[in-house]
Amino acid sequence: MISGTMSDSQRRRIRWAWLSPLPVMAIILIGLYFNLQKPVHTGRDLGWPMYLIVGWIPIGMLYLAISQRRAMITQFEYDGATLRYQTIDRSTWASRRTDELDKISNWGSGGRIGYILVFRDGAKLTLLLQIDQAQLLIAKLQQDR
């Protein structure tokens, strides 16, 4: 049986990553408020369309941080046929059979960050290399599927 666990500090960092775009959003909203209060004096001032475009950046960051939490494996056990895992948002164990696995993709160039496990029903899980025995799990999954 192969098992691995993410460190508590890494788990906390991912759990609270959704807070990082909030200061950017606040700065944009404050700048938007004060900029729209004064009349446009130059042709270089793009006004509210620019803030609308720039505002999507922190919103996108917020969405990615929250959506990644659902798919990020923090703890796993593999017995050769079934992968049991926990994610940041789910403290209960979930399981998937190896024959449900469709493909294993690299995450980052050359898989330096981790791997994305894609299942036949479209579900995706991400496995960071910072988890103990993650490389061994990927090698075993590739061999067993």
Backbone hydrogen bonds, N-H to C=O, Kabsch-Sander energy under -0.5 kcal/mol:
donor,donor_aa,acceptor,acceptor_aa,energy
2,I,78,Y,-2.6
4,G,76,F,-2.0
6,M,74,T,-3.2
11,R,7,S,-2.3
12,R,8,D,-2.4
13,R,9,S,-2.2
14,I,10,Q,-2.2
15,R,11,R,-2.3
16,W,12,R,-1.9
17,A,14,I,-1.0
19,L,16,W,-1.6
20,S,17,A,-1.4
22,L,19,L,-1.2
24,V,20,S,-0.5
25,M,21,P,-2.3
26,A,22,L,-2.3
27,I,23,P,-2.3
28,I,24,V,-2.3
29,L,25,M,-2.5
30,I,26,A,-2.5
31,G,27,I,-2.6
32,L,28,I,-2.7
33,Y,29,L,-2.4
34,F,30,I,-2.4
35,N,31,G,-2.4
36,L,32,L,-2.2
37,Q,33,Y,-0.7
38,K,34,F,-0.6
38,K,35,N,-0.6
45,D,42,T,-0.7
46,L,44,R,-0.6
50,M,47,G,-0.7
51,Y,47,G,-1.3
52,L,48,W,-2.2
53,I,49,P,-2.2
54,V,50,M,-3.0
55,G,51,Y,-2.1
56,W,52,L,-0.8
56,W,53,I,-0.9
57,I,53,I,-0.5
57,I,54,V,-1.0
59,I,55,G,-1.3
60,G,56,W,-2.7
61,M,57,I,-2.3
62,L,58,P,-2.6
63,Y,59,I,-2.4
64,L,60,G,-2.6
65,A,61,M,-2.4
66,I,62,L,-2.1
67,S,63,Y,-2.9
68,Q,64,L,-2.3
69,R,65,A,-0.8
70,R,66,I,-0.7
70,R,67,S,-0.7
71,A,67,S,-0.6
71,A,68,Q,-0.8
72,M,68,Q,-1.2
73,I,71,A,-0.6
73,I,126,T,-2.8
74,T,86,Q,-2.9
75,Q,86,Q,-1.2
76,F,4,G,-2.4
77,E,84,R,-2.5
78,Y,2,I,-2.9
79,D,82,T,-1.5
83,L,96,R,-3.3
84,R,77,E,-3.2
84,R,82,T,-0.6
85,Y,94,A,-2.8
86,Q,75,Q,-2.2
87,T,90,R,-1.1
88,I,69,R,-0.8
88,I,72,M,-0.9
89,D,69,R,-1.0
91,S,89,D,-0.6
94,A,85,Y,-2.6
96,R,83,L,-2.2
98,T,81,A,-2.7
100,E,97,R,-1.4
101,L,98,T,-1.4
102,D,118,V,-2.6
103,K,118,V,-2.0
105,S,116,I,-2.7
107,W,114,G,-2.6
108,G,106,N,-0.6
111,G,108,G,-1.8
112,R,109,S,-0.7
113,I,107,W,-1.7
114,G,107,W,-1.7
115,Y,127,L,-2.5
116,I,105,S,-2.8
117,L,115,Y,-0.5
117,L,125,L,-3.4
118,V,103,K,-2.8
118,V,116,I,-0.6
119,F,117,L,-0.5
119,F,123,A,-2.8
120,R,100,E,-2.7
122,G,119,F,-2.0
125,L,117,L,-2.2
126,T,71,A,-2.9
127,L,115,Y,-3.0
128,L,126,T,-0.5
129,L,113,I,-2.4
131,I,128,L,-1.3
132,D,5,T,-1.2
134,A,131,I,-1.7
137,L,133,Q,-2.0
138,I,134,A,-2.4
139,A,135,Q,-2.3
140,K,136,L,-2.2
141,L,137,L,-2.8
142,Q,138,I,-2.6
143,Q,139,A,-1.5
144,D,140,K,-2.4
145,R,141,L,-1.8
